[in-house]
Amino acid sequence: MIEADRKRLPTDTDDGMLLIISGPSGVGKTTITRAVERSIPGSVFSVSATTRVRKPTDVEGVDYHFVDDATFDAMIAGGEFLEWVNLFGKKYGTPRKWVEEHLARGRMVILEIDVVGAIKVKGQMPEAFGLFIEPPSEETLLQRLRDRKREGEDEIQRRFAEAKREMDEAHQSGVYDRFIVNDQLEKAIGDAVGAVLGERMRRRGGK
Protein backbone atom coordinates (compact mmCIF):
# COMPACT_ATOMS: atom_id res chain seq x y z
CA MET A 1 0.00 0.00 0.00
CA ILE A 2 2.83 2.38 0.84
CA GLU A 3 4.46 1.65 -2.53
CA ALA A 4 1.18 2.33 -4.34
CA ASP A 5 0.77 5.64 -2.52
CA ARG A 6 4.32 6.64 -3.42
CA LYS A 7 3.59 6.14 -7.13
CA ARG A 8 0.36 8.14 -7.05
CA LEU A 9 0.52 11.23 -9.26
CA PRO A 10 -0.85 14.67 -8.38
CA THR A 11 -3.31 14.39 -11.28
CA ASP A 12 -4.74 11.03 -10.14
CA THR A 13 -8.37 10.91 -9.02
CA ASP A 14 -10.47 8.34 -7.21
CA ASP A 15 -13.34 8.11 -9.66
CA GLY A 16 -12.13 6.76 -12.97
CA MET A 17 -14.56 6.78 -15.86
CA LEU A 18 -14.42 5.77 -19.50
CA LEU A 19 -15.85 8.48 -21.75
CA ILE A 20 -16.72 7.78 -25.38
CA ILE A 21 -17.16 10.73 -27.74
CA SER A 22 -18.31 10.14 -31.30
CA GLY A 23 -19.71 12.13 -34.18
CA PRO A 24 -19.60 12.29 -37.97
CA SER A 25 -16.71 13.78 -39.91
CA GLY A 26 -16.85 17.59 -39.92
CA VAL A 27 -19.06 17.98 -36.84
CA GLY A 28 -16.30 19.38 -34.60
CA LYS A 29 -15.98 16.43 -32.24
CA THR A 30 -12.19 16.67 -31.91
CA THR A 31 -12.40 20.32 -30.83
CA ILE A 32 -15.07 19.42 -28.28
CA THR A 33 -13.15 16.35 -27.10
CA ARG A 34 -10.00 18.39 -26.45
CA ALA A 35 -12.02 21.05 -24.64
CA VAL A 36 -13.55 18.41 -22.35
CA GLU A 37 -10.08 17.05 -21.65
CA ARG A 38 -8.77 20.51 -20.72
CA SER A 39 -11.82 21.36 -18.60
CA ILE A 40 -11.92 18.30 -16.34
CA PRO A 41 -8.91 17.56 -14.09
CA GLY A 42 -7.61 14.02 -14.26
CA SER A 43 -8.73 13.51 -17.86
CA VAL A 44 -6.50 11.74 -20.37
CA PHE A 45 -7.06 11.36 -24.10
CA SER A 46 -6.53 7.90 -25.53
CA VAL A 47 -4.34 8.11 -28.62
CA SER A 48 -5.32 5.57 -31.26
CA ALA A 49 -2.97 3.59 -33.46
CA THR A 50 -3.57 4.00 -37.18
CA THR A 51 -2.26 2.90 -40.56
CA ARG A 52 -3.29 6.11 -42.28
CA VAL A 53 -0.62 8.36 -43.77
CA ARG A 54 0.81 10.88 -41.34
CA LYS A 55 -0.03 14.46 -42.33
CA PRO A 56 2.51 17.29 -41.97
CA THR A 57 0.49 18.71 -39.06
CA ASP A 58 0.25 15.37 -37.22
CA VAL A 59 2.32 14.78 -34.09
CA GLU A 60 3.30 11.18 -33.32
CA GLY A 61 1.91 10.09 -29.96
CA VAL A 62 -0.36 13.12 -29.74
CA ASP A 63 -2.68 12.80 -32.74
CA TYR A 64 -2.07 9.09 -33.41
CA HIS A 65 0.47 6.33 -33.10
CA PHE A 66 1.38 5.76 -36.74
CA VAL A 67 2.16 2.14 -37.67
CA ASP A 68 2.29 0.10 -40.85
CA ASP A 69 -0.23 -2.59 -41.78
CA ALA A 70 1.99 -5.47 -40.67
CA THR A 71 2.47 -3.95 -37.21
CA PHE A 72 -1.23 -3.21 -36.86
CA ASP A 73 -2.17 -6.75 -37.88
CA ALA A 74 0.29 -8.15 -35.34
CA MET A 75 -1.34 -6.01 -32.65
CA ILE A 76 -4.76 -7.37 -33.63
CA ALA A 77 -3.45 -10.93 -33.43
CA GLY A 78 -1.98 -10.20 -30.01
CA GLY A 79 -5.28 -8.90 -28.65
CA GLU A 80 -3.76 -5.48 -28.03
CA PHE A 81 -6.80 -3.46 -29.09
CA LEU A 82 -9.92 -2.70 -27.09
CA GLU A 83 -11.52 -2.04 -30.46
CA TRP A 84 -10.36 -1.48 -34.00
CA VAL A 85 -11.99 -0.60 -37.28
CA ASN A 86 -11.14 -0.37 -40.96
CA LEU A 87 -12.42 3.03 -42.08
CA PHE A 88 -12.01 4.31 -45.62
CA GLY A 89 -9.32 1.67 -46.17
CA LYS A 90 -7.28 2.70 -43.13
CA LYS A 91 -7.22 0.96 -39.76
CA TYR A 92 -7.70 2.62 -36.38
CA GLY A 93 -7.44 0.93 -32.98
CA THR A 94 -7.63 1.75 -29.27
CA PRO A 95 -4.73 0.27 -27.24
CA ARG A 96 -6.29 -1.88 -24.53
CA LYS A 97 -3.47 -1.90 -21.97
CA TRP A 98 -3.08 1.87 -21.86
CA VAL A 99 -6.80 2.41 -21.28
CA GLU A 100 -7.02 -0.23 -18.55
CA GLU A 101 -3.97 1.13 -16.73
CA HIS A 102 -5.30 4.68 -16.62
CA LEU A 103 -8.76 3.59 -15.53
CA ALA A 104 -7.12 1.65 -12.70
CA ARG A 105 -5.43 4.90 -11.62
CA GLY A 106 -8.82 6.58 -11.36
CA ARG A 107 -8.43 8.74 -14.46
CA MET A 108 -11.18 9.72 -16.84
CA VAL A 109 -10.10 8.15 -20.11
CA ILE A 110 -11.54 9.76 -23.24
CA LEU A 111 -12.00 7.74 -26.41
CA GLU A 112 -12.80 9.61 -29.61
CA ILE A 113 -14.03 6.75 -31.79
CA ASP A 114 -16.69 6.00 -34.38
CA VAL A 115 -20.00 4.29 -33.71
CA VAL A 116 -18.76 0.83 -34.66
CA GLY A 117 -15.88 1.16 -32.21
CA ALA A 118 -18.17 2.56 -29.52
CA ILE A 119 -20.48 -0.44 -29.82
CA LYS A 120 -17.50 -2.76 -29.36
CA VAL A 121 -16.20 -0.88 -26.33
CA LYS A 122 -19.62 -0.60 -24.71
CA GLY A 123 -20.05 -4.34 -25.10
CA GLN A 124 -16.87 -4.94 -23.09
CA MET A 125 -17.21 -1.99 -20.71
CA PRO A 126 -20.93 -1.25 -20.26
CA GLU A 127 -20.15 1.33 -17.59
CA ALA A 128 -18.67 3.65 -20.25
CA PHE A 129 -20.46 6.99 -20.69
CA GLY A 130 -21.20 7.93 -24.29
CA LEU A 131 -21.62 11.34 -25.95
CA PHE A 132 -22.53 11.75 -29.60
CA ILE A 133 -21.90 15.10 -31.28
CA GLU A 134 -24.23 15.92 -34.14
CA PRO A 135 -24.81 18.90 -36.44
CA PRO A 136 -27.92 21.11 -36.26
CA SER A 137 -28.90 19.79 -39.70
CA GLU A 138 -27.60 17.62 -42.51
CA GLU A 139 -27.30 20.70 -44.72
CA THR A 140 -25.06 22.38 -42.15
CA LEU A 141 -22.83 19.33 -41.97
CA LEU A 142 -22.46 19.20 -45.76
CA GLN A 143 -21.47 22.86 -45.83
CA ARG A 144 -18.92 22.31 -43.03
CA LEU A 145 -17.35 19.46 -44.99
CA ARG A 146 -17.06 21.75 -48.01
CA ASP A 147 -15.69 24.63 -45.94
CA ARG A 148 -12.76 22.49 -44.76
CA LYS A 149 -11.50 22.47 -48.37
CA ARG A 150 -9.68 19.19 -47.77
CA GLU A 151 -11.28 17.01 -50.44
CA GLY A 152 -12.93 17.16 -53.83
CA GLU A 153 -16.71 17.05 -54.19
CA ASP A 154 -16.80 13.29 -54.79
CA GLU A 155 -14.95 12.62 -51.54
CA ILE A 156 -17.14 15.15 -49.72
CA GLN A 157 -20.28 13.40 -50.89
CA ARG A 158 -18.86 10.04 -49.81
CA ARG A 159 -18.10 11.39 -46.35
CA PHE A 160 -21.51 13.03 -46.19
CA ALA A 161 -23.27 9.76 -47.00
CA GLU A 162 -21.16 7.98 -44.36
CA ALA A 163 -21.98 10.71 -41.84
CA LYS A 164 -25.72 10.29 -42.36
CA ARG A 165 -25.40 6.53 -41.94
CA GLU A 166 -23.33 6.98 -38.79
CA MET A 167 -25.85 9.37 -37.24
CA ASP A 168 -28.68 6.94 -37.89
CA GLU A 169 -26.68 4.08 -36.41
CA ALA A 170 -25.77 6.14 -33.34
CA HIS A 171 -29.42 6.82 -32.51
CA GLN A 172 -30.33 3.17 -32.95
CA SER A 173 -27.35 1.67 -31.12
CA GLY A 174 -28.30 2.39 -27.51
CA VAL A 175 -24.63 3.21 -26.83
CA TYR A 176 -24.92 6.95 -26.24
CA ASP A 177 -26.19 8.56 -23.07
CA ARG A 178 -26.39 12.08 -24.49
CA PHE A 179 -26.71 13.61 -27.95
CA ILE A 180 -25.23 17.09 -28.20
CA VAL A 181 -25.94 19.41 -31.11
CA ASN A 182 -22.96 21.49 -32.19
CA ASP A 183 -24.69 24.59 -33.48
CA GLN A 184 -22.65 27.10 -31.48
CA LEU A 185 -19.28 25.63 -30.49
CA GLU A 186 -18.95 27.19 -27.03
CA LYS A 187 -22.44 26.07 -26.06
CA ALA A 188 -21.75 22.56 -27.33
CA ILE A 189 -18.54 22.43 -25.29
CA GLY A 190 -20.42 23.62 -22.22
CA ASP A 191 -23.13 21.01 -22.78
CA ALA A 192 -20.53 18.24 -23.13
CA VAL A 193 -18.59 19.27 -20.04
CA GLY A 194 -21.82 19.64 -18.07
CA ALA A 195 -23.02 16.20 -19.11
CA VAL A 196 -19.76 14.56 -18.04
CA LEU A 197 -19.55 16.41 -14.72
CA GLY A 198 -23.18 15.56 -14.04
CA GLU A 199 -22.53 11.88 -14.67
CA ARG A 200 -19.46 11.86 -12.43
CA MET A 201 -21.44 13.52 -9.67
CA ARG A 202 -24.21 10.95 -10.08
CA ARG A 203 -21.71 8.12 -9.83
CA ARG A 204 -20.04 9.58 -6.79
CA GLY A 205 -23.40 9.76 -5.10
CA GLY A 206 -23.94 6.06 -5.74
CA LYS A 207 -27.24 6.67 -7.51
PECORBEL-V318608 format. One record per residue. N is the residue number from 1. OMEGA is omega in whole degrees, -180 to 180 (NA if undefined). BURIAL is b if it has 9 or more other C-alpha atoms within 8 Angstrom, else e. Layout:
# PECORBEL-V318608
n = (N N)
omega = (OMEGA OMEGA)
burial = (BURIAL BURIAL)
This chain:
# PECORBEL-V318608
n = (1 2 3 4 5 6 7 8 9 10 11 12 13 14 15 16 17 18 19 20 21 22 23 24 25 26 27 28 29 30 31 32 33 34 35 36 37 38 39 40 41 42 43 44 45 46 47 48 49 50 51 52 53 54 55 56 57 58 59 60 61 62 63 64 65 66 67 68 69 70 71 72 73 74 75 76 77 78 79 80 81 82 83 84 85 86 87 88 89 90 91 92 93 94 95 96 97 98 99 100 101 102 103 104 105 106 107 108 109 110 111 112 113 114 115 116 117 118 119 120 121 122 123 124 125 126 127 128 129 130 131 132 133 134 135 136 137 138 139 140 141 142 143 144 145 146 147 148 149 150 151 152 153 154 155 156 157 158 159 160 161 162 163 164 165 166 167 168 169 170 171 172 173 174 175 176 177 178 179 180 181 182 183 184 185 186 187 188 189 190 191 192 193 194 195 196 197 198 199 200 201 202 203 204 205 206 207)
omega = (179 180 180 179 -178 -178 -179 -179 180 -178 179 176 -180 -177 179 179 176 -179 177 175 -179 177 -179 178 177 -176 179 -175 -180 177 180 179 -179 178 176 180 -179 -172 -174 -180 179 180 175 -178 179 -179 -178 169 -180 175 -179 -178 179 178 -180 -178 -178 176 179 179 178 177 178 164 -175 -180 177 -176 -179 179 -180 -180 178 178 176 -179 -179 180 -174 -179 171 174 173 -177 173 -174 -179 177 178 -177 178 -179 179 -180 -175 -173 -178 -180 -177 180 -178 174 179 178 -180 179 167 -178 -177 175 172 -173 -180 -175 179 178 -180 178 179 -179 -179 178 180 -179 -175 179 179 180 -173 173 176 180 -179 -179 178 177 177 -180 178 179 179 180 179 178 178 -177 179 178 -180 -175 173 -176 179 179 178 -180 178 178 179 178 178 179 179 178 -178 179 177 -179 -180 -179 -178 -170 -175 -177 -168 -180 180 173 -175 -179 177 175 172 -170 -177 178 179 177 179 178 -179 179 179 179 -179 179 178 179 178 178 179 -179 178 180 178 -179 NA)
burial = (e e e e e e e e e e e b b e b b b b b b b b b b b e b b b e e b b b b b b e e e e b b b b b b b b b b e e e e e e b e e e e b b b b b e e e e b e e b b e e e b b b b b b e e e e b b b b b b b e e b e e b b e b b b b b b b b b b b e b b b b b b e e e e e b b b b b b b b b e e e b b b e b b b e e e e e e e e e b e e b b e b b b e b b e b b e e e e b b e e b b b b e e e e b b b e b b b e b e e e e b e b e e e e e)
